[in-house]
Amino acid sequence: MTQITPEAGRVIVSFGLYRSASTWTFNVLRALLEDRAPDSVYAETMSDLSAALNEGRGDLLVKCHAPDKGLKAFITYTRARTIITVRDPLDCIASFMKQFACDFAQARERVEASCRAILAFTERSEALILRYETAEDRDIAAIRRIAAYLDIATTDERCDAIARGLTPEAVRGFIASLAQTGYFDVQPAAEQHHAETHWHPNHVGDGRIGGYRDVLTDTQIAIASHTCRRFRERFAYGTDDIAPALAPDSQVPFDGYRTRYCAAGFSHPEEWGIWTEGDHASLRLPLARPARSVRLQIPCVLAPVLRRDGAASAAIQVNGHPVATIHGSADHPERVLICAALDLPASETVEVAFVFRNIAPAEPVPDDGENRHLGLGLSHLHLDYA
């Protein structure tokens, strides 16, 4: 495989969530690099890059949404200049559904994969991040920032011309002209695009911020908020979802898709409550005032793996202190009540950790059809402290 090196040319990457103006950014890059005539390619894996790597020796412009580990390593190894576009994932999902006429599950799967890829990459990169909700990150000011990031000398006149050529009206007109010539066929809009610009049929949406509330159901909002939580926290989306502090003698519900206090390690929420998934899960319970003594009651549903004889186990800890262990046994009922009362150093937060061992793939949950590594199911808990 031909290696891209600084002498052979630069690697430049447009990496963004689906529906976050990543294609706008890609076309800004095409315009800024026009004099250098870069090879451009859409890629999510190294195999997607093979032709460009073998044929080209100039700059390489890559567009991606959810690159795999190999492609992310390549981007890092080549010290690629990377521009990342972000947007509230809930708006991305809603826009994908609306513009490309797909269902919630399809849109969520794509956007979640992109969220995970961006989170993993931004932990150790110096990418330029453009935020969809910031107007200056989608106009001439953003073009100037991109040019400066790439060390490209340009002029205000050139940036203005690029911006005018990429307004929503201009792009809609360009897509309409392609449709009139028969460029697009009967395939779904999400599965076809213009070869050079990567614009899809019906690509341009209304640009609304918070528009997901008019597209997604309350259940869909709750599910997507939970599964995209880490991304939303990392980029300060959904600050209204921050869990409020709990007073003494509080009931904490997990049914009705309520997941504010689920910190990590939980499956997607369901109407009745939520399952832990994997070897570790944790709840974070902020308190209204510091506490020195804590009392918890946690009704739990045992996953099938804990209701048969075997090596599976579940250990429960509160602020690092062991409070209960459940060993797999055919004698266990389906439902158990975990009770804990302990004195602690003064703390404003109660952390409940669940640590599982030898959790095999569970039997499919009714009406679910997935094989998940389930441990305990929670519908609510009771917290008291002094």
C-alpha positions as CSV (number, residue, x, y, z in Angstrom):
1,M,0.0,0.0,0.0
2,T,1.3,3.5,-0.9
3,Q,1.8,5.6,2.2
4,I,0.7,9.2,2.3
5,T,3.6,11.2,3.7
6,P,4.1,15.0,4.2
7,E,6.3,15.0,1.1
8,A,3.7,13.2,-1.0
9,G,0.9,15.4,0.1
10,R,-1.3,16.3,3.1
11,V,-4.3,14.3,4.4
12,I,-7.2,16.5,5.3
13,V,-10.4,15.1,6.9
14,S,-13.9,16.3,7.1
15,F,-15.3,14.2,10.0
16,G,-18.8,14.9,11.3
17,L,-22.0,13.7,12.7
18,Y,-24.6,12.9,10.1
19,R,-26.7,16.0,9.5
20,S,-24.2,18.4,11.2
21,A,-23.1,20.4,8.1
22,S,-20.3,18.0,7.5
23,T,-21.0,18.1,3.7
24,W,-20.9,21.9,3.8
25,T,-17.5,21.6,5.4
26,F,-16.3,19.1,2.9
27,N,-17.3,21.4,0.0
28,V,-15.6,24.4,1.8
29,L,-12.4,22.2,1.8
30,R,-12.8,21.3,-1.8
31,A,-13.0,25.0,-2.7
32,L,-10.1,26.1,-0.5
33,L,-7.9,23.2,-1.9
34,E,-9.0,23.7,-5.5
35,D,-5.6,24.9,-6.7
36,R,-4.0,21.8,-5.3
37,A,-6.5,19.4,-7.0
38,P,-6.7,16.9,-4.1
39,D,-8.0,13.4,-4.5
40,S,-11.3,13.2,-2.5
41,V,-13.0,10.1,-1.2
42,Y,-15.8,9.1,1.2
43,A,-14.3,6.5,3.5
44,E,-15.2,4.7,6.8
45,T,-12.5,2.0,6.5
46,M,-9.0,1.7,5.2
47,S,-10.3,-0.5,2.3
48,D,-12.4,2.5,1.2
49,L,-9.2,4.4,0.8
50,S,-7.2,1.8,-1.1
51,A,-7.8,3.2,-4.6
52,A,-6.9,6.8,-3.6
53,L,-3.8,5.6,-1.8
54,N,-2.6,3.6,-4.7
55,E,-3.4,6.1,-7.4
56,G,-2.8,9.5,-5.9
57,R,0.3,11.3,-4.8
58,G,-1.1,14.7,-4.0
59,D,-3.3,16.0,-1.2
60,L,-6.0,13.6,0.0
61,L,-9.3,14.9,1.2
62,V,-11.4,12.3,3.1
63,K,-15.0,12.7,4.2
64,C,-16.3,10.3,7.0
65,H,-18.9,10.0,9.6
66,A,-18.0,6.9,11.7
67,P,-14.4,5.8,10.8
68,D,-13.3,2.4,12.1
69,K,-10.2,1.9,14.2
70,G,-8.0,1.4,11.2
71,L,-9.0,4.6,9.5
72,K,-8.8,6.6,12.8
73,A,-5.2,5.2,13.3
74,F,-4.4,6.3,9.7
75,I,-5.7,9.8,10.4
76,T,-3.6,10.0,13.5
77,Y,-0.5,8.5,11.9
78,T,-0.5,10.9,9.0
79,R,-1.1,13.8,11.3
80,A,-4.1,14.7,9.1
81,R,-5.7,18.1,9.5
82,T,-9.1,17.2,10.7
83,I,-12.2,19.3,10.9
84,I,-15.0,17.9,13.0
85,T,-18.6,19.1,12.9
86,V,-20.9,18.5,15.8
87,R,-24.6,19.0,16.5
88,D,-27.1,17.9,19.1
89,P,-27.5,14.2,18.2
90,L,-31.3,14.5,18.7
91,D,-31.5,17.1,16.0
92,C,-29.3,15.0,13.8
93,I,-31.6,12.0,14.2
94,A,-34.7,14.0,13.5
95,S,-33.2,15.7,10.5
96,F,-32.0,12.4,9.1
97,M,-35.6,10.9,9.5
98,K,-37.2,14.0,8.0
99,Q,-34.9,14.6,5.0
100,F,-34.2,11.0,4.0
101,A,-37.6,9.4,4.9
102,C,-36.1,6.8,7.2
103,D,-37.3,5.4,10.5
104,F,-36.0,6.2,14.0
105,A,-34.1,3.0,14.4
106,Q,-32.1,3.5,11.2
107,A,-31.3,7.2,11.9
108,R,-30.4,6.5,15.6
109,E,-28.0,3.7,14.6
110,R,-26.1,5.9,12.2
111,V,-25.9,8.9,14.5
112,E,-24.9,6.8,17.5
113,A,-22.1,5.2,15.6
114,S,-20.9,8.6,14.6
115,C,-21.1,9.9,18.2
116,R,-19.0,7.0,19.4
117,A,-16.3,7.6,16.7
118,I,-16.1,11.3,17.4
119,L,-15.8,10.7,21.2
120,A,-13.0,8.2,20.7
121,F,-11.1,10.5,18.3
122,T,-11.4,13.8,20.2
123,E,-9.9,12.3,23.3
124,R,-6.5,12.6,21.8
125,S,-6.6,14.9,18.8
126,E,-6.2,18.6,18.0
127,A,-9.0,18.8,15.5
128,L,-10.8,22.0,14.6
129,I,-14.3,21.6,15.9
130,L,-17.2,23.4,14.3
131,R,-20.5,23.6,16.1
132,Y,-23.7,23.5,14.1
133,E,-25.6,25.7,16.6
134,T,-23.0,28.5,16.3
135,A,-23.9,30.6,13.3
136,E,-20.3,31.7,12.9
137,D,-19.3,28.1,12.4
138,R,-21.4,27.8,9.2
139,D,-20.6,31.1,7.4
140,I,-17.7,33.1,6.1
141,A,-16.1,33.3,9.5
142,A,-15.9,29.5,9.6
143,I,-14.3,29.4,6.1
144,R,-11.6,31.8,7.4
145,R,-11.0,29.6,10.4
146,I,-10.7,26.5,8.3
147,A,-8.3,28.3,5.9
148,A,-6.2,29.4,8.9
149,Y,-6.2,25.9,10.4
150,L,-4.9,24.5,7.1
151,D,-2.4,27.3,6.7
152,I,-4.0,28.3,3.4
153,A,-3.5,31.9,2.3
154,T,-6.8,33.3,1.1
155,T,-8.7,36.6,0.7
156,D,-12.0,37.9,2.0
157,E,-13.3,38.0,-1.5
158,R,-12.5,34.3,-2.1
159,C,-14.1,33.3,1.3
160,D,-17.2,35.3,0.4
161,A,-17.5,33.6,-3.0
162,I,-17.2,30.2,-1.3
163,A,-19.8,31.1,1.2
164,R,-22.2,32.4,-1.4
165,G,-21.8,29.3,-3.4
166,L,-22.8,27.1,-0.4
167,T,-25.9,28.9,0.9
168,P,-28.9,26.7,1.4
169,E,-30.6,28.3,-1.6
170,A,-27.5,27.7,-3.8
171,V,-27.2,24.1,-2.8
172,R,-30.9,23.4,-3.2
173,G,-30.7,24.9,-6.7
174,F,-27.7,22.7,-7.5
175,I,-29.4,19.5,-6.3
176,A,-32.6,20.4,-8.3
177,S,-30.5,20.8,-11.4
178,L,-29.0,17.4,-10.9
179,A,-32.5,15.9,-10.4
180,Q,-33.7,17.5,-13.6
181,T,-30.9,15.9,-15.6
182,G,-31.8,12.4,-14.1
183,Y,-28.6,12.2,-12.1
184,F,-30.4,10.6,-9.2
185,D,-32.5,7.4,-9.4
186,V,-35.2,5.7,-7.3
187,Q,-32.8,4.6,-4.6
188,P,-33.4,6.1,-1.1
189,A,-31.9,9.6,-0.8
190,A,-29.5,8.5,1.9
191,E,-28.0,5.8,-0.3
192,Q,-27.0,8.1,-3.3
193,H,-25.1,11.3,-3.7
194,H,-23.3,13.5,-6.2
195,A,-19.9,12.1,-6.8
196,E,-17.9,15.3,-6.5
197,T,-19.8,17.3,-3.9
198,H,-21.5,14.4,-1.9
199,W,-24.8,16.3,-1.9
200,H,-27.8,13.9,-1.5
201,P,-31.3,14.4,-3.0
202,N,-33.3,16.5,-0.5
203,H,-30.1,17.1,1.4
204,V,-30.8,20.6,2.7
205,G,-33.0,20.8,5.8
206,D,-34.6,23.7,7.6
207,G,-31.6,24.2,9.9
208,R,-33.8,24.4,13.0
209,I,-32.1,24.1,16.4
210,G,-34.2,22.0,18.8
211,G,-36.5,20.9,16.0
212,Y,-36.3,17.3,17.2
213,R,-39.1,18.1,19.6
214,D,-41.5,18.3,16.7
215,V,-40.3,15.1,15.0
216,L,-39.5,12.6,17.7
217,T,-41.9,11.1,20.2
218,D,-41.2,11.5,23.9
219,T,-40.1,7.9,24.0
220,Q,-37.7,8.4,21.1
221,I,-36.3,11.5,22.8
222,A,-35.7,9.6,26.0
223,I,-34.0,6.7,24.2
224,A,-31.8,8.9,22.1
225,S,-30.9,11.1,25.0
226,H,-29.7,8.1,27.0
227,T,-27.8,6.3,24.2
228,C,-26.1,9.6,23.1
229,R,-25.6,10.9,26.6
230,R,-21.7,10.8,26.6
231,F,-21.6,12.8,23.4
232,R,-24.2,15.3,24.6
233,E,-22.3,15.8,27.9
234,R,-18.9,16.1,26.1
235,F,-20.2,18.9,23.8
236,A,-22.6,20.5,26.3
237,Y,-25.9,19.5,24.7
238,G,-29.0,18.8,26.7
239,T,-28.0,20.8,29.8
240,D,-31.7,20.8,30.8
241,D,-31.3,17.0,31.3
242,I,-28.9,17.4,34.2
243,A,-30.2,15.4,37.1
244,P,-31.4,17.5,40.0
245,A,-30.1,17.0,43.5
246,L,-32.2,14.6,45.6
247,A,-33.7,15.5,49.0
248,P,-33.8,13.0,51.9
249,D,-36.6,10.4,51.6
250,S,-36.6,10.5,47.7
251,Q,-38.0,8.0,45.3
252,V,-35.9,7.8,42.1
253,P,-37.8,6.4,39.2
254,F,-36.3,4.6,36.2
255,D,-39.6,3.7,34.5
256,G,-41.1,5.8,31.7
257,Y,-37.7,6.2,30.0
258,R,-36.3,8.2,32.9
259,T,-32.5,7.8,33.0
260,R,-31.0,11.0,34.4
261,Y,-29.3,9.2,37.3
262,C,-27.9,6.3,35.1
263,A,-24.2,7.3,34.8
264,A,-22.9,4.3,32.8
265,G,-23.4,0.7,31.8
266,F,-27.1,0.6,31.1
267,S,-29.0,-0.7,28.1
268,H,-31.6,1.4,26.3
269,P,-34.5,2.5,28.5
270,E,-37.8,0.8,28.4
271,E,-41.3,1.7,29.6
272,W,-41.0,-0.4,32.8
273,G,-37.4,0.6,33.7
274,I,-33.8,-0.2,32.5
275,W,-31.4,-3.1,32.5
276,T,-27.7,-3.0,33.4
277,E,-25.7,-4.2,30.4
278,G,-22.1,-5.5,30.5
279,D,-19.7,-6.0,33.4
280,H,-20.0,-2.6,35.0
281,A,-22.9,-0.1,35.6
282,S,-23.3,2.8,37.9
283,L,-25.8,5.3,39.3
284,R,-24.9,8.8,40.3
285,L,-27.2,10.4,42.9
286,P,-26.4,14.0,43.7
287,L,-27.7,15.1,47.1
288,A,-29.2,18.4,48.2
289,R,-26.8,18.6,51.1
290,P,-23.8,16.6,52.4
291,A,-24.7,13.3,54.0
292,R,-22.9,11.1,56.6
293,S,-25.4,8.2,56.7
294,V,-27.2,6.7,53.7
295,R,-30.0,4.2,53.4
296,L,-31.0,2.6,50.1
297,Q,-33.7,0.2,49.0
298,I,-33.3,-1.0,45.4
299,P,-35.9,-3.5,44.0
300,C,-34.2,-5.5,41.2
301,V,-35.1,-7.9,38.6
302,L,-32.5,-10.7,38.2
303,A,-31.5,-11.5,34.6
304,P,-31.8,-15.2,33.7
305,V,-28.1,-15.7,34.1
306,L,-28.4,-14.9,37.8
307,R,-31.3,-17.2,38.2
308,R,-29.5,-20.4,37.3
309,D,-26.6,-22.2,39.0
310,G,-23.3,-21.1,37.7
311,A,-20.4,-18.7,38.1
312,A,-22.3,-15.5,37.4
313,S,-22.4,-12.9,40.2
314,A,-23.4,-9.3,40.9
315,A,-21.6,-7.2,43.5
316,I,-23.2,-3.9,44.6
317,Q,-21.1,-1.1,46.1
318,V,-22.1,2.3,47.5
319,N,-19.3,5.0,47.3
320,G,-16.8,2.2,47.1
321,H,-18.1,0.2,50.1
322,P,-19.4,-3.4,49.3
323,V,-23.1,-3.8,50.4
324,A,-24.3,-7.0,48.7
325,T,-23.3,-9.8,46.4
326,I,-25.7,-12.0,44.4
327,H,-24.3,-15.4,43.2
328,G,-26.1,-17.2,40.4
329,S,-28.5,-19.8,41.7
330,A,-31.6,-21.6,40.5
331,D,-33.1,-20.9,43.9
332,H,-33.3,-17.1,43.4
333,P,-36.6,-15.5,42.7
334,E,-37.0,-13.2,39.8
335,R,-37.2,-10.2,42.0
336,V,-35.1,-9.2,45.0
337,L,-34.7,-6.2,47.2
338,I,-31.3,-4.8,47.9
339,C,-31.1,-2.9,51.2
340,A,-28.1,-0.9,52.4
341,A,-27.5,1.3,55.4
342,L,-24.0,2.7,56.0
343,D,-22.1,5.6,57.5
344,L,-19.8,7.5,55.1
345,P,-17.5,10.4,55.1
346,A,-19.5,13.6,54.4
347,S,-20.4,13.4,50.7
348,E,-22.7,15.4,48.3
349,T,-23.0,12.4,46.0
350,V,-24.0,8.8,46.3
351,E,-22.4,6.5,43.7
352,V,-24.0,3.0,43.4
353,A,-21.8,0.6,41.4
354,F,-22.8,-2.8,40.0
355,V,-19.9,-5.1,39.1
356,F,-20.8,-8.4,37.3
357,R,-18.7,-11.5,36.7
358,N,-19.3,-14.2,34.1
359,I,-22.4,-12.6,32.6
360,A,-23.2,-14.7,29.5
361,P,-25.4,-13.4,26.7
362,A,-28.9,-13.3,28.2
363,E,-32.0,-14.8,26.8
364,P,-33.8,-12.2,24.6
365,V,-36.0,-9.8,26.6
366,P,-39.7,-10.3,25.6
367,D,-40.6,-8.1,22.6
368,D,-37.0,-7.1,22.3
369,G,-35.2,-9.8,20.3
370,E,-31.7,-8.7,21.2
371,N,-29.1,-10.9,23.0
372,R,-27.7,-8.5,25.6
373,H,-25.3,-9.1,28.5
374,L,-27.9,-8.2,31.2
375,G,-27.5,-8.2,34.9
376,L,-30.1,-6.4,37.0
377,G,-33.3,-4.6,36.0
378,L,-34.2,-1.4,37.8
379,S,-37.6,0.3,37.9
380,H,-37.0,2.7,40.9
381,L,-35.1,3.0,44.2
382,H,-35.6,4.7,47.5
383,L,-32.9,7.0,49.0
384,D,-32.7,8.5,52.4
385,Y,-29.8,10.2,54.2
386,A,-28.9,12.4,57.1
